């Protein structure tokens, strides 16, 4: 039964990968190929590039990523609860409520500490 | 033929139809956007290639086929080549769980319009839309270009921030229908659409899908004035077109998902049963086109966000609001104030 449900999606994924690769390689096959040194240099508004492109990143991006993981996991836990919300009744509401409150306190702490500000 | 072979052919035909439909949809969404935005700006728009410019997308595609494919010297060759594919595959597969109509019969063969109706459809949508972030950040990183790098980083931070609000907004229709299957959610809206019962969730979801597809006013990753073209600065030819294809196909896909979650999907109060069930896809098509036109209208109306305001809006407005909406909905459902729609 499981195969009956998920096999069509596997077929779609396979076709989508083939389609995406065809699109990516079309220009490689049909287009001209006349490289010059200047043409292959990284674009930097017409200037000679200064230093490497991949350099140290602002730490804020990491902070956002960590916060994202926390709340994304919360959503993954809340989705199954949303399906059985009527069966679990008041007990489920209180149990999930405690879980949500703890994470919300974390968000408020982050907010007050200025972790959500981009100056 | 055995049942299993028929099942495989059935699935393969539907998969090809979804992909062809999305590619054609992509071509004509660009046409719709250019014509409609031109009207909104008192211009005519492309009208030379074919009647009303209808052949313009094909001219653009042919031009891009024969463009030179450039790879910068410092670029990571494998990741640079695969990043456009990683971006467009999720856009192509996300519609796999959305039903396009009910039971139909074609030359005596009974089938359901829709590829697979898995019982975790919503989870599949959330998971697949997350994968698209990889393509963007890898494209920016592998290009070895400062603009591309910054564009990729911005896009990542923006997309993951708005994904949270999107996930919490999706909770509301899932709770109302008590199911993650897309067809159950559509069936639950037979009498009243969730956009009327959950207006806050619907508005938040629509805002977040604009951010997820990098549409204006959330098109910071490709802010021309600051970042040249953002993460696809170094791409040319069909690799460049891949990113555009992914963006427009995602617009179509999320419009279909928005219709299914909040606008009753292919249903329109019984009208979908006309024409032997073939009215369903037509109704869904009308809803998708309306949603796409609304996106173009928003692009013509609103200026772009500033980056710090964008992040503040995502984390300090949308996330608490969607969380509060989910909590209130949960309390109302448990207290039985909201009746069961399942």
Interface residues (C-beta under 8 A of the other chain):
Chain A: X4 X5 X6 X7 X8 X9 X11 X12 X13 X15 X16 X17 X19 X20 X21 X23 X24 X25 X26 X27 X28 X30 X31 X32 X33 X34 X35 X39 X40 X41 X42 X43 X44 X45 X49 X52 X53 X54 X57 X60 X61 X64 X65 X67 X68 X71 X72 X75 X76 X78 X79 X82 X83 X84 X85 X86 X89 X90 X92 X93 X96 X97 X100 X104 X107 X111 X116 X117 X118 X119
Chain B: X7 X8 X11 X12 X14 X15 X16 X18 X19 X23 X64 X65 X66 X67 X68 X69 X70 X71 X72 X73 X74 X81 X82 X84 X85 X88 X89 X92 X93 X96 X97 X115 X116 X117 X118 X119 X122 X123 X124 X126 X141 X143 X144 X145 X146 X147 X148 X149 X153 X156 X157 X160 X161 X163 X164 X167 X168 X170 X171 X174 X175 X178 X179 X180 X228 X233 X234 X236 X237 X238 X239 X241 X242 X245 X307 X308 X311 X312 X315 X316 X319 X320 X323 X326 X327 X330 X331 X333 X334 X340
